[in-house]
């Protein structure tokens, strides 16, 4: 069975964020990292080459394949800041309605600029998504 490509690494989060080419995206990424750190109480860790993760949880697919993934994470992608909530967004319609301009995938929240969304609502989304995993959240 193939190993997951995206795993926890020892790479520096600060160096990764410093290397974000666009100055506005870099500033947003640093601010988002701080927001998620405060919301979760977890230390940011690099997962693969482009995801900053907070906490982790163990998953098992129906096929029996197991792995670890960040409970919450983000990546400063070129087109948008991508926030990953491992549990997805079911049950968060009220908060998403108050967030501001965004789009979502199954477990991805896409935001063009951090200033365009309500930081308190984003903090609550992250906090709820992180803590909803309850006993499955492991130490960072």
N, C-alpha and C positions, 0 to 999 in steps of 0.2 A: 504494500500500500504506500502511495506517495506521501511524503511529509508535507505539511502545509507550508506555503511560501512565505506567509506573513506570520512571523513569530517575534516574541520579545527579544530585543537586542540590547547591547551595552552602549549603543551610539548615544551621543549627547543630544538631548532635546534642544538645549540652548543653541548649539551649533547648527542643528537642523533649521530652527526658526530664523537664525541669523542669515542663513543661506537662501531664504525666500527672496526671489529676485525683485518682485514688485514691492516698493516701499509701503504702499497702503495695505497690501495683502499681508506683508510682514508685521505691520503694526496691529492689524486685526488678529493675526495668528497669536501674537504675544498676549494680547488682551483676552482672547478666547481661552488660551492656556491658563491664564490667571483665574478667569471666571470658573472654568471647570475644576481647577485645583481647589478653589474655595467651596464650590458646590458639593464636591465629592469627599474632600479631605484626603484624597489619594495623591500620591506623587506621580507626576507625568513620566512616562517611559516610552521609548521608541519601540514600535512594532513594525518590523520590516524597514523599508527605507523612507516611508512617507506618511506613517500614521503615528500620532501621539496618542497613547492609550493611558487610561486611568483604571486601576484595578484590573481584575480578570475573572473569567468564569470558565468552567469546563463544560463543553458541549459534547453530545453524542448524537450522531445521525442515525437514522433507521438502519443504515447499512452496517452500523457498528463502529464506523470511523469516529475517533475522538480527537479533541484538540482543545486548545486554550485560545481565548480571544479577549480583547479588552471589554470590560463592562460598558465603558463609554470611551469614545475617542474622537479625534478630529484630524483633518488633513487640509492644509491650505492649498487646495487645487487651483489651477489657473482660472477656471471659470467661476468658481465659488468656494467658499469655506464649506467643507463637508463635515457635518457632525454625525457620528455614528452612535446610535442608541441600540445596544444589542437586543433589547427586548422588542424593538420596533415602536410604532406610534399608535397602535390600537389603544383606545381609551384616552387619548390625549387631544381629542378634537377641540375641546373647550380652550385648552392652552394654545394649541396651534392657531385657533381663530383670533387670539389676542397677540400673537407673536409679531406680526408684520410680514412683509414680503418674503416668501420662501417657497420652496417646493420640497416634496418628500418622495423617497423611494421606500422600499420595505423597511429598512432600518437606517436610512440616510436622510438627513435634513440638509438642504442646500440653501445657503444664504449668500447673497452677492456681497453685501457690506454689513459689518457688525452694527454700524450706526443706524441701519435701517430697521433693526428689530428691537423689541423691548427686552433689555438685559435682564430684568426681573423675571419675565416669563421664560426666557431661555434658561436662566438659572434654575427655575422650578422644573422645567422639562428635564434638564440634565440630572438634577438631584433626584427626582422621582424615578427616572429611568435607571439610574445607578442603584438606588436603594430598593427598587422593586425586585431585584434579583435576590434579595434577602440573604439567606444562608449560602447561596452559591457564589457570592462575591468573596474572592480570596484576597489576601494581603498583596499590595502592589509589589 
